[in-house]
Amino acid sequence: MTRSDSRTVTYSPAYTLVPTYECFNRCTYCNFRTDPGKSPWLPLLAAQSKLRQLQNQGVCEILILSGEVHPRSSRRDEWFQHIYDMGELALSMGFLPHTNAGPLSFEEMKVLKQVNVSMGLMLEQLAPKLLQTVHRHAPSKVPGVRLQQLEWAGELRIPFTTGLLLGIGETPEDWWETLDAIAQLHSIYGHIQEVILQPYSPGSQQSWDAPAFDSRQLPEVIAKAREILPPDITIQIPPNLVGHPQGVPVQACLEAGARDLGGIGPKDEVNPDYPHPCAEQLREILEPAGWELVPRLPIYPQYDSWLSPRLRSLVERWRTGALPETVGAIPESPLGEI
């Protein structure tokens, strides 16, 4: 039975660390960023304290999600080192880091591979016209820049997550073009673990005045995406953004071909107005419809051999349950069974 035929849906027990909210991009739909210099960076000691509180909580993934410091900023090196140090800290405490920090140089990606089991970057859309609208003041949203990241991730053998943001001024033809570009790169490198289909959802901090993506369209988009993408790429949907305000149930998205619900943690930092449901709430929704919800690691099993011996050893300990007590309880299902 293939993954798309299974009645199993996965999620990652996760916690998000934000090194900084400051970002030189000004996407008009953003509910995450602050202006450069307007908010403090998360100190390593504070990050360590947060991670210590996760002991015995069953969390495996530490998502290091950062605003972007300009590549030519005098603080770029300090920012990058801070992100690296947070990955090293998470590893040292037995967790599995996954970093999404915007476009990086090839060398930066190569270095971060040492302290991450996987990485990610949303393509959002490959429609250049968005540079005249929602991305007008977002230099790193140039489509070619972001597509280059996916190619470099493939060259570096980094297990990667990417995705589309739906409803920011693009057309359905733009969706299919973006999905096809992902599929083509995966056919060369085989490195895309997941593609997120994220419906745009208005928040309280943004400047753009536009309605939410009609999530009733989402099952149709998922079904078409399942046709375009290779079968070994999992389609992910964010359950907190589906069904708002009068949208489609999560179950309909699963029936259409989605098989993962992403990282489930205390807060969606990118969409803070939309709280994550907990795993128990999701099970109450999904199990009556015949779906089994199981936890997974931030790296899929077929990519374990891409890791350094140090990272591979830690991942194996998570998969087998051979973890020190200081990391905490293993979620109720065997992680890695996808």
C-alpha positions in Angstrom: 0.0 0.0 0.0 1.4 3.4 -0.9 1.4 6.3 1.4 -1.3 8.1 -0.6 -3.6 5.1 -0.3 -3.0 4.7 3.5 -5.5 5.9 6.1 -2.5 7.2 8.1 -1.8 10.9 8.5 1.3 12.2 10.2 2.4 15.2 12.2 5.6 16.4 13.9 5.5 17.0 17.7 7.3 20.3 17.5 8.3 23.5 19.2 9.4 26.8 17.5 12.4 28.9 18.5 12.5 32.3 16.9 16.0 33.8 16.9 14.7 37.1 15.7 11.4 38.5 14.3 13.2 41.3 12.6 13.2 41.0 8.8 14.3 43.3 5.9 11.4 42.1 3.8 8.0 43.8 4.1 5.5 41.3 2.7 2.2 43.1 3.1 0.4 39.9 4.3 3.0 39.1 7.0 2.0 38.7 10.6 5.4 37.7 11.9 8.0 40.3 11.2 9.3 43.4 13.1 11.4 46.2 11.6 15.2 45.6 11.9 16.5 46.8 15.3 13.0 46.9 16.8 12.9 43.7 18.7 15.6 41.8 20.8 17.1 38.6 19.6 16.4 35.5 21.6 19.5 34.9 23.8 20.9 31.4 23.8 20.4 31.1 27.6 16.7 31.9 27.1 16.5 29.3 24.3 18.2 26.7 26.6 15.6 27.5 29.3 12.7 27.0 26.8 14.2 23.7 25.7 14.7 22.5 29.2 11.0 23.1 29.8 10.2 20.6 27.0 11.8 17.7 28.8 9.3 14.8 29.2 6.9 16.5 26.8 7.4 14.2 23.8 8.7 17.0 21.5 11.1 15.8 18.8 11.4 18.7 16.3 12.8 22.1 17.1 11.8 24.5 14.3 14.3 27.3 14.1 12.2 29.9 12.4 13.8 33.3 11.8 13.2 36.6 10.2 15.8 37.6 7.6 18.8 39.8 8.1 19.9 41.4 4.8 22.8 39.5 3.1 24.9 42.7 3.1 24.0 43.7 6.6 26.9 44.1 9.1 24.9 41.8 11.4 24.5 39.0 8.9 27.4 36.9 10.2 26.3 37.4 13.8 22.7 36.4 12.8 23.9 33.3 11.0 26.1 32.2 13.9 23.2 32.7 16.3 21.0 30.3 14.2 23.8 27.8 14.0 24.3 28.0 17.8 20.6 27.4 18.3 20.8 24.2 16.2 23.8 23.0 18.1 22.1 23.7 21.4 19.0 21.8 20.3 21.1 18.8 19.2 23.1 18.9 22.4 19.9 18.5 24.4 18.7 15.6 22.2 16.2 17.3 19.9 16.1 17.3 16.1 16.5 20.8 14.5 14.8 21.9 11.3 15.7 25.5 10.2 13.7 27.9 8.0 15.5 31.2 7.9 14.8 32.5 4.4 17.2 32.4 1.5 20.8 31.4 2.4 24.0 31.2 0.5 25.3 27.9 -0.6 28.0 28.0 2.1 25.5 28.9 4.8 23.3 26.0 3.8 26.4 23.7 3.8 27.3 24.8 7.3 23.8 24.6 8.7 23.5 21.0 7.4 25.9 20.1 10.2 23.3 21.0 12.9 20.0 20.3 11.1 18.3 17.0 10.1 16.2 18.8 7.6 15.6 22.4 6.4 12.9 24.3 4.6 11.9 27.3 2.6 8.5 28.2 1.1 8.5 29.0 -2.6 5.1 30.6 -2.1 4.6 31.3 -5.8 6.8 31.6 -8.8 4.7 34.4 -10.3 6.9 37.5 -11.0 3.8 39.8 -11.0 3.7 39.5 -7.2 6.9 41.6 -7.0 4.6 44.5 -8.0 2.0 43.8 -5.3 2.4 41.8 -2.1 6.2 41.3 -2.6 6.9 44.8 -3.8 9.1 45.5 -0.7 10.4 41.9 -0.3 13.7 41.5 -2.2 14.2 37.9 -1.1 10.9 36.8 -2.6 12.3 37.0 -6.1 11.2 33.6 -7.6 14.6 32.7 -8.9 16.3 33.3 -5.6 14.0 31.0 -3.8 14.1 28.3 -6.5 17.9 28.4 -6.3 17.6 27.3 -2.6 15.8 24.2 -3.6 18.4 23.4 -6.1 21.3 24.0 -3.7 19.5 21.8 -1.1 19.4 19.0 -3.6 23.1 19.4 -4.4 23.9 19.4 -0.7 21.6 16.4 0.0 19.6 18.3 2.5 16.1 16.8 3.1 13.8 19.7 2.3 10.3 21.0 2.9 8.8 23.7 0.6 5.4 24.8 -0.3 2.9 27.2 -1.8 1.0 30.1 -0.2 -2.4 30.2 -1.8 -4.5 33.3 -2.3 -2.0 36.2 -2.5 -2.8 37.3 -6.0 -1.7 34.4 -8.1 -3.8 32.3 -10.5 -4.4 28.5 -10.6 -2.0 28.4 -13.5 0.7 29.8 -11.2 0.0 27.0 -8.7 0.6 24.3 -11.4 3.7 26.1 -12.6 5.2 26.2 -9.1 4.3 22.6 -8.4 5.8 21.5 -11.6 9.1 23.4 -10.8 9.3 21.5 -7.5 8.6 18.2 -9.2 11.3 18.8 -11.8 13.9 19.6 -9.1 12.9 16.5 -7.1 13.3 14.4 -10.2 16.9 15.4 -10.3 17.8 15.3 -6.6 15.1 13.4 -4.8 15.3 15.6 -1.8 11.8 17.1 -1.3 10.1 15.5 1.7 7.0 17.6 1.8 5.1 20.3 -0.1 2.9 22.5 2.1 -0.3 23.9 0.6 -1.0 26.8 2.9 -4.2 28.9 2.4 -3.6 32.6 3.0 -5.4 33.6 6.3 -5.7 37.2 7.3 -4.1 38.3 10.6 -4.1 41.2 13.0 -0.6 42.5 12.2 -0.6 42.7 8.4 -1.1 45.7 6.2 -2.7 44.0 3.2 -6.5 44.1 3.1 -7.7 40.9 1.3 -10.0 38.0 2.0 -8.8 34.6 3.1 -8.2 32.0 0.5 -11.4 30.0 0.0 -10.4 26.7 1.6 -13.3 25.0 -0.1 -11.0 25.0 -3.1 -8.3 23.2 -1.2 -9.3 19.6 -1.9 -9.3 20.3 -5.7 -5.8 21.9 -5.4 -4.6 19.0 -3.4 -5.9 16.5 -5.9 -4.2 18.3 -8.8 -1.0 18.7 -6.8 -1.0 14.9 -6.1 -1.1 14.4 -9.9 1.8 16.8 -10.5 4.1 15.8 -7.7 6.0 12.5 -7.5 4.3 10.0 -5.1 7.3 10.1 -2.7 6.6 13.8 -1.9 4.1 14.1 1.0 1.5 16.9 0.7 1.1 18.8 4.0 -1.8 21.1 5.1 -1.9 23.2 8.2 -5.0 22.1 10.2 -5.3 25.5 12.0 -5.7 27.3 8.7 -8.2 24.9 7.2 -11.9 25.6 7.8 -11.6 29.3 8.6 -14.1 30.8 8.7 -16.5 28.7 6.7 -14.0 26.3 5.1 -13.6 22.7 4.3 -13.0 20.0 6.9 -9.5 18.6 7.4 -10.9 15.2 6.4 -11.8 16.4 2.9 -8.2 17.5 2.4 -7.0 14.1 3.4 -9.4 12.3 1.1 -8.0 14.5 -1.7 -4.4 13.3 -1.0 -2.9 15.3 1.8 -1.1 13.0 4.4 0.7 15.3 6.8 -0.4 18.1 9.2 3.0 19.6 9.9 4.5 20.6 13.1 2.0 20.8 16.0 3.2 23.0 18.8 2.0 25.6 21.3 1.9 28.5 18.7 1.9 29.0 15.0 4.5 31.9 14.9 3.7 32.7 11.3 -0.1 32.8 11.8 -0.4 33.7 15.5 -4.1 34.5 15.2 -4.8 30.8 14.4 -4.0 28.5 17.3 -2.8 25.0 16.6 -5.2 22.2 17.6 -3.5 19.7 19.8 -3.0 16.1 18.7 -5.8 14.8 20.9 -8.2 17.3 19.3 -7.2 16.2 15.9 -7.6 12.5 16.8 -11.1 13.2 18.0 -11.9 14.7 14.5 -10.0 12.1 12.4 -10.5 8.8 14.1 -14.3 8.6 13.6 -13.6 9.1 9.8 -11.2 6.2 9.8 -7.9 8.1 9.9 -5.0 7.2 12.2 -2.9 10.1 13.4 0.7 9.2 14.2 3.8 11.3 15.1 6.9 11.5 12.9 10.4 12.9 12.9 11.3 16.1 10.9 13.4 13.8 8.7 11.7 10.9 6.7 13.4 7.5 7.0 14.5 7.4 3.4 16.9 10.3 4.0 18.6 9.0 7.2 21.7 7.9 5.1 22.2 11.6 4.0 23.0 12.6 7.6 26.4 12.8 9.2 27.2 10.0 11.6 26.5 12.2 14.6 23.0 13.3 13.3 22.2 9.8 12.1 23.0 8.3 15.5 20.6 10.7 17.2 17.8 10.1 14.7 18.3 6.4 15.1 17.9 6.8 18.9 14.6 8.6 18.3 13.4 5.9 15.9 14.2 3.1 18.4 13.2 4.9 21.6 16.8 4.6 22.9 16.9 8.2 24.3 18.2 9.5 27.5 15.6 10.4 30.1 16.5 14.1 29.9 15.0 14.3 26.4 11.6 13.1 27.5 8.8 10.8 26.7 8.4 9.3 23.2 5.1 10.1 21.6 2.6 7.3 21.7 3.3 5.9 18.2 6.7 4.8 16.8 8.3 7.9 15.3 9.4 7.2 11.7 6.6 4.9 10.8 5.2 6.8 7.9 
